[in-house]
Amino acid sequence: MPDPFRAPLQDLAPSPEPLPSRDPNPSRDPNPSRDSYLDPGAPLAGRVADLLGRLTLDEKLGLLHQYQAPVGRLGVGPFRTGTEALHGLAWLGPATVFPQAVGLASTWDPELVRRVGAATGDEVLAFHHKDPAGAGRNVWAPVVNPLRDPRWGRNEEGYSEDPWLTGVMGEAYARGLRGSDPTVLRTAPTLKHFLAYNNETDRCTTSSNLPPRVLHEYELPAFRPAVESGAAVAVMPSYNLVNGRPAHLSPLIESALRAWAPGELLVVSDAYAPANLTGVQGYHDTLPEAYAHALKTGLDSFTQDDDRPDATLGHLREALRLGLLAEADVDRAVRHVLSIRFRLGEFDPATPYDDVTEEVVNCPAHQDLAREAARRSVVLLANDGLLPLGPVTKVAVIGQLGDTLMEDWYSGTLPYSVTARAGLAERCATVFCEAVDRVTLTAEAGPVTADPAGGPLSAGPPDAGPLREGPSVPRGDGAAGSPDLFDLFDWGGGAYALRAAATGRFVSVDDGVLVNDQPGPNGWEVRQTFRVEERPRGLTVLRHISTGCYVGRGDDGVLRLVDDADRAVWLAMDVVRSGAARAAELAADADVAVVVVGDHPLVNGRETEDRTSLALAPAQDAVVAAVLAANPRTVMVITSGYPLTWSTPDVPAVLWSAHGGQEYGHALAEVLFGDADPEGRLTQTWYRSAQELPDLLDYDIITADATYLYFRGTPLFPFGHGLSYTTFDFAGLRVGLADGVVTAEVTVTNTGAREGVEVVQFYTRQRRSRVKQPLRRLRGFEKVRLAPGQSRVVTLRLPVEELAFWDVTRGRFVVESAPHQLMVGRSAADLRLCARFDVPGETIPPRAGPLRAMDHDEYDAVAFVDADPVAGEAVRSEAEGAWIAFRQVDLSGVGSCAVTAGSADGGMITLRLGDPLHGEVLAAFPVPRTGRHALQTLTRDVTGRLARAGGVHDVYVVFENDGVTLADLTWGAPTSSTGGAGA
């Protein structure tokens, strides 16, 4: 069958001519008062259909771009998708900045997350009312990708490594954004990013391997709650491929997302992703083919070429001309677009949200909410009794994050900043030290100096003459006024930033020249970070991270980037004031030392950049050790968007929070001094090292023993961990099953001397199964606040159907007849009580009938690929001897076997019984050379072999060559037309 998206094209230039009108009565009076689409009392579907029927084809195409064209004759205004509001309104000016998404989730409080979403939605509306073109109401948030691997550069954007908890928090935030009115949306929330997107490394070209169980049990459940409940009304596909097919072309857009949605669902592309289909992904030869495929798959809005839609619309016109698209395909997408615009009240005379004004932006109520969210997100990781702090006279606040707040890429612009230093200074006397080394940089031509006006850096006089044997090393006392002094910030992972002591501005690169004019690392392309590479004689060179170029010296003495490492200027870097020594000196003279360490959201992994390590920056680690040695009353405060590790043992107290927004300092002080119990709990496993993680691109969490669900090691801190300032006892666990619901009750008592908050967590484990089951899985939680001695009964009601897993033998969810264990406690590793319960269900029978290659039980050295451009998946060998296994296949009565396979270079597939290496050969199939999607069906008679073997067997499909693709196996009656098993 010919590929409908690969039709031969003669002319790929966008067609400039307008398409003909479909208006059945173009000459009618378009008086809006007579148009039923403007009747707010009419059914939504009828209003959409009415307006859709009035649009010309060209006008409809104009609605399929991020920047939708107005249709003045019908009163349809311009519309833009895509306002960023991940944890507050972003990119449009000062607005309330709440904690990062992973921090919001650490509150374990969906209602609080909903309130943050509602506040953000109101601020989006306020900006929209002031500037409709600049602030659209289609909001690109929340991010519900499960945090499978903490090395993901965008870890701070998600909620949890647990898909169920991610779904709960994502639905809560989306519900706040959309508003409580049953018919009119406050904003139109868009879930990001569908599907299996958890790496930045080569994100547009890598394919996420998703076996069916991982797809149905881990990835899809994170998206389903917000879509199914109607909290989110739009979804954005991701940049990556999934099982060989670009996510923007995934059939799951229709078969899963739109099947769940109670109403129309808008699907918007990620920025510039449509062009990738013919660009770096090379999935289609031409853009008309690619865009037609995307539209037919379910994409409704093309985010391409910024505010210049002409090229995109031209390619869609060409697709229509070539017959790759029908007008019905366009109508379907436009219906999705218009449905959301109607629900936003665009065509109504009034909406419940018309009175929202800019007075709501950063209003006192939102400031209070930002403070509450930050306070309740703080996690107490460790405490030997030092916290909460009692009366203190002086606190030493130390660290390069101690007096600054960071904005991540999707953060709003801070209207004000309450830093850790500022928050603590309101409570007691403080001294502060950034604890960074102050250094000089000396080239053989002379010292490197900063321009007091923020201009170029230079080294020595122009044309300084021939190189001398050794550098001239100036010495000083570290006074800030000298132009040859720089502060060295260690952000970890080999990334350093330099700040000119004389100007307080960071060294950056402008048109290849080093200047000192920036407030810190910033921007999409961070130009303020360098690697320090060693050279002989204790000298170093600087390598600019963004460009990969080295720092050299021109004839004019100015430092500028050079391509050749041999032209790099060699520098002596001398410490004139030690940050760690200065920090220890201050700490020794204080009652308590609070060391604030962590990451920079734009340096230590971010969009387009993953991390290679989870380790705290070495210089920051050294500061913690020095301070602890000087003052045993040391608190380490970690501020980061992902789990960290450190080397200093036995720190008395350790707190963690994500970057906490504008009220961070107040929130931190309230927790440190015990005004509030630390309520936060981890939503990710904190591993002891990145070496405990599988490959970053290994999405099969089941096989890889990844996330708290399957991890068999002892983590640094487990999923769900977080201490309180009081203690709790769990007693009287009772579990029962009736009417299809598992009910559990436990009594929780505050056994300490002060009020506290506990997050009661319920987990289950299936004790016997046909397949590998999670070691524990979160099933519910409740946050309780208890006075000393107070008790409360906490109840879990769990429908038995939620104990189902995906059965690959029949392609559906199944509840097995099996014993289960219910566990309750304070974290995934601190489980205080457990009880058994038995679930009546199914017994999975032996396999019979056709076997989809993707529905294997185990595999080795294979990748998952697309069997067809539109739908279907297959398995491809990645090495000689690769295999897939099907357990318990009933071969009774089977006389022949057929495989659908192919290979670019040809190859061989062997079917073995019981073992991939030594099992009896059932059949061998020479695989012909085929095109990528032109698989062929090959049949072999297996009567003789099965006459001896018979019955139920484990069948191994062994690929004798790499690059062989298999879509399925089918069994049939005996046949003599294809030869015997050995043919």
KAHU-V538004 format. One record per pair of residues at least 24 apart in sequence whose C-alpha atoms are under 6 Angstrom apart, sorted by sequence separation. I is the first residue (numbers start at 1). J is the second residue. D is the distance in Angstrom with one decimal. If there is no record, write none. Layout:
i;j;d
I;J;D
I;J;D
This chain:
i;j;d
727;751;5.4
759;783;4.4
817;841;4.1
859;883;5.7
905;929;5.3
727;752;5.0
758;783;5.8
816;841;4.7
817;842;5.3
859;884;4.2
902;927;5.8
904;929;5.1
144;170;6.0
726;752;4.8
758;784;5.4
815;841;5.3
816;842;4.6
858;884;5.7
903;929;5.1
904;930;5.4
288;315;4.7
444;471;4.6
688;715;5.8
757;784;5.6
816;843;5.8
858;885;5.2
903;930;5.4
288;316;5.9
687;715;4.8
688;716;5.0
757;785;4.4
857;885;5.6
902;930;5.3
541;570;5.2
615;644;5.6
616;645;5.9
686;715;6.0
687;716;5.3
756;785;5.7
856;885;5.6
857;886;5.4
540;570;5.6
541;571;6.0
614;644;5.0
615;645;4.7
616;646;5.4
686;716;5.4
726;756;5.9
756;786;5.7
856;886;5.1
23;54;5.4
234;265;5.3
236;267;5.8
272;303;6.0
288;319;4.9
540;571;5.2
614;645;5.8
615;646;5.9
686;717;5.0
755;786;5.7
88;120;5.1
228;260;4.9
233;265;5.3
234;266;4.4
235;267;5.0
236;268;5.0
237;269;6.0
267;299;5.2
268;300;5.9
271;303;5.0
272;304;4.7
497;529;4.8
539;571;5.4
755;787;4.3
23;56;6.0
228;261;4.9
234;267;5.5
236;269;5.5
267;300;5.3
268;301;4.6
269;302;5.4
271;304;6.0
292;325;5.8
300;333;4.7
450;483;5.2
496;529;5.3
539;572;4.9
685;718;4.9
755;788;5.5
902;935;4.7
941;974;5.9
22;56;5.2
206;240;5.9
207;241;4.3
208;242;4.8
209;243;5.2
227;261;5.4
269;303;5.4
396;430;5.6
398;432;5.7
400;434;4.6
449;483;5.1
495;529;5.9
496;530;5.2
685;719;4.6
754;788;5.3
901;935;5.0
941;975;5.6
21;56;4.3
204;239;5.0
207;242;5.1
208;243;5.9
394;429;4.8
395;430;4.8
396;431;4.9
397;432;4.8
398;433;4.9
399;434;4.6
449;484;4.4
495;530;5.7
684;719;5.0
753;788;5.3
901;936;5.5
21;57;5.8
204;240;4.8
207;243;5.9
394;430;5.4
396;432;5.8
398;434;5.6
399;435;5.3
448;484;5.8
495;531;5.4
683;719;5.6
752;788;5.7
900;936;5.3
203;240;5.3
207;244;5.6
494;531;5.7
682;719;5.6
683;720;5.7
900;937;4.2
682;720;4.8
750;788;5.3
751;789;5.5
899;937;5.5
940;978;5.6
19;58;5.2
681;720;5.2
682;721;5.3
750;789;5.1
899;938;5.3
941;980;5.2
942;981;5.4
18;58;5.9
594;634;5.9
598;638;5.2
681;721;5.2
750;790;5.7
898;938;5.3
914;954;5.1
916;956;5.6
941;981;5.8
592;633;5.2
593;634;4.7
594;635;4.8
595;636;4.9
596;637;4.7
597;638;5.1
598;639;4.8
599;640;5.2
681;722;4.6
749;790;5.7
898;939;4.1
913;954;5.8
190;232;5.9
584;626;5.6
588;630;5.1
592;634;5.9
595;637;5.9
596;638;6.0
598;640;5.1
749;791;4.1
846;888;5.1
847;889;4.6
848;890;5.6
897;939;5.6
913;955;4.9
189;232;5.0
193;236;5.4
194;237;4.2
195;238;6.0
580;623;4.7
584;627;4.6
588;631;5.3
643;686;5.4
748;791;5.4
846;889;5.5
847;890;5.7
897;940;5.4
912;955;5.9
189;233;5.9
190;234;4.3
191;235;4.6
192;236;5.2
193;237;5.2
194;238;5.1
587;631;5.9
748;792;5.4
846;890;5.8
896;940;5.6
912;956;5.1
188;233;6.0
190;235;4.8
193;238;4.7
249;294;5.4
440;485;5.2
514;559;5.7
747;792;5.6
896;941;4.3
911;956;5.7
152;198;5.8
439;485;5.8
514;560;5.6
584;630;5.4
678;724;5.7
747;793;4.4
896;942;5.0
911;957;4.8
152;199;5.3
439;486;5.3
513;560;4.2
746;793;5.6
808;855;5.1
895;942;5.3
910;957;5.9
141;189;5.8
143;191;5.8
249;297;5.7
438;486;5.5
512;560;5.5
746;794;5.5
895;943;4.5
910;958;5.1
138;187;6.0
139;188;5.7
141;190;5.2
142;191;5.3
143;192;4.6
438;487;4.4
512;561;5.2
745;794;5.7
909;958;5.7
137;187;4.9
138;188;4.6
139;189;4.9
140;190;4.8
141;191;5.6
437;487;5.8
745;795;4.5
768;818;5.8
909;959;4.8
139;190;5.9
437;488;5.4
744;795;5.6
909;960;6.0
436;488;5.9
744;796;5.1
767;819;5.6
908;960;5.4
83;136;5.7
436;489;6.0
743;796;5.6
767;820;5.4
102;156;5.2
105;159;5.3
743;797;4.7
766;820;4.4
907;961;5.5
84;139;5.9
86;141;5.2
163;218;5.8
167;222;4.4
171;226;4.2
742;797;5.8
765;820;5.6
80;136;5.6
82;138;5.5
83;139;4.7
84;140;5.2
85;141;6.0
86;142;5.8
101;157;5.3
102;158;5.6
117;173;4.7
121;177;4.6
166;222;5.6
175;231;4.6
742;798;4.9
765;821;5.2
81;138;5.0
82;139;5.5
83;140;5.8
101;158;5.8
102;159;4.5
174;231;5.3
457;514;5.7
741;798;5.5
764;821;5.5
82;140;5.4
101;159;5.8
114;172;4.6
118;176;3.9
163;221;5.9
167;225;5.6
174;232;5.6
456;514;5.5
457;515;5.5
741;799;4.3
764;822;4.5
892;950;5.9
923;981;4.5
110;169;5.7
113;172;6.0
114;173;4.6
117;176;4.2
118;177;5.0
163;222;4.6
456;515;4.2
740;799;5.9
741;800;5.4
763;822;5.8
764;823;6.0
892;951;5.2
113;173;5.4
117;177;4.8
455;515;5.0
740;800;5.4
763;823;5.1
891;951;5.5
115;176;5.9
762;823;5.8
890;951;5.9
891;952;5.9
903;964;4.7
110;172;5.5
114;176;4.5
454;516;4.7
762;824;4.6
890;952;4.3
902;964;6.0
454;517;4.7
761;824;5.6
889;952;5.2
902;965;5.3
710;774;5.3
761;825;5.5
888;952;5.5
889;953;5.2
901;965;5.4
709;774;5.0
710;775;5.6
868;933;5.5
888;953;5.1
889;954;6.0
901;966;4.4
709;775;5.7
760;826;6.0
867;933;5.9
888;954;5.0
900;966;5.9
709;776;5.5
887;954;4.4
900;967;5.5
709;777;5.9
886;954;5.7
900;968;5.5
886;955;5.2
899;968;5.8
266;336;5.3
885;955;5.7
899;969;4.5
885;956;4.5
898;969;5.6
264;336;5.6
884;956;5.8
898;970;5.2
884;957;5.3
897;970;5.7
883;957;5.4
897;971;4.6
883;958;4.4
896;971;5.7
205;281;5.7
882;958;5.9
883;959;5.9
896;972;5.0
613;690;5.9
882;959;5.2
895;972;5.8
896;973;5.6
679;757;5.9
881;959;5.4
894;972;5.7
895;973;4.5
896;974;5.0
677;756;5.6
881;960;5.0
894;973;5.7
895;974;3.8
880;960;5.1
880;961;4.4
880;962;5.1
879;962;4.4
878;962;4.9
877;962;4.9
877;963;5.2
876;963;5.9
877;964;5.4
876;964;5.3
876;965;4.2
875;965;5.5
875;966;5.2
463;555;5.4
874;966;5.6
462;555;5.8
874;967;4.3
462;556;4.4
462;557;4.6
461;557;5.9
459;557;5.4
478;576;5.7
458;557;5.2
478;577;5.8
458;558;4.2
457;558;5.9
458;559;5.4
457;559;5.7
721;827;4.9
720;827;4.3
720;828;5.9
719;828;5.6
853;967;5.3
853;968;4.8
852;968;4.4
851;968;5.6
851;969;5.0
850;969;5.7
850;970;4.3
492;617;3.7
491;617;5.4
443;571;4.8
442;571;5.2
490;619;5.9
441;571;5.9
442;572;5.1
441;572;5.6
441;573;4.8
440;573;5.7
440;574;5.4
439;574;5.3
439;575;4.4
438;575;5.8
439;576;5.5
438;576;5.8
438;577;5.1
437;577;5.9
437;578;4.8
437;579;4.4
436;579;4.2
435;579;3.8
435;580;5.6
435;583;5.5
185;343;5.7
184;343;5.1
185;344;4.8
184;344;5.5
184;345;5.9
396;587;5.6
408;601;5.1
396;590;5.8
402;596;5.1
395;590;5.5
401;596;5.5
394;590;5.3
395;591;5.9
399;595;5.5
401;597;5.8
394;591;5.5
395;592;5.0
396;593;4.7
397;594;5.0
398;595;4.6
399;596;5.0
395;593;5.7
399;597;5.9
126;356;5.7
126;357;4.8
126;358;4.7
66;301;5.8
64;300;5.9
65;301;5.0
66;302;5.7
64;301;4.6
65;302;4.6
66;303;5.0
123;361;5.3
67;307;5.8
423;665;4.2
423;666;4.6
418;662;5.8
417;662;4.8
418;663;5.4
420;665;4.1
424;669;5.5
419;665;4.4
423;669;5.8
418;665;4.9
95;361;5.8
96;362;4.8
95;362;5.6
384;652;5.3
107;376;5.5
383;652;5.7
107;377;4.5
383;653;4.2
106;377;5.2
382;653;5.1
98;370;5.1
382;654;5.0
381;654;5.4
103;377;5.6
381;655;5.5
99;374;5.9
380;655;4.6
379;655;5.7
379;656;5.2
378;656;5.9
378;657;4.9
5;289;4.8
388;672;5.4
389;673;4.8
388;673;5.1
374;660;5.3
388;674;4.8
374;664;5.9
371;663;4.9
375;667;4.2
374;667;5.7
371;667;5.8
15;314;5.3
379;678;5.9
14;314;4.0
378;678;5.9
14;315;5.3
379;680;4.3
378;680;4.9
379;681;5.5
376;679;5.2
377;680;4.5
376;680;5.7
40;348;5.7
38;347;5.7
97;412;5.6
94;413;4.6
93;413;5.7
94;414;5.7
90;411;5.4
91;412;5.9
94;415;4.9
90;412;3.8
89;412;5.4
88;412;5.9
381;722;5.6
380;722;5.4
379;722;5.4
380;723;5.1
200;608;4.8
200;609;5.4
200;610;5.5
153;605;4.1
154;606;5.2
153;606;4.1
154;607;5.7
153;607;5.8
153;609;5.3
153;610;4.1
152;610;5.1
151;610;5.8
151;611;4.8
156;641;4.5
209;699;5.9
150;642;6.0
160;683;4.8
161;684;5.4
160;684;5.8
103;658;4.9
100;659;5.9
99;659;5.9
99;660;4.0
99;661;4.8
98;661;4.8
97;661;4.9
97;662;5.8
107;680;4.8
106;680;5.1
106;681;5.2
106;682;5.6
106;683;5.9
213;806;5.4
243;864;4.8
244;865;4.2
245;866;5.8
243;865;4.5
244;866;5.1
209;864;5.7
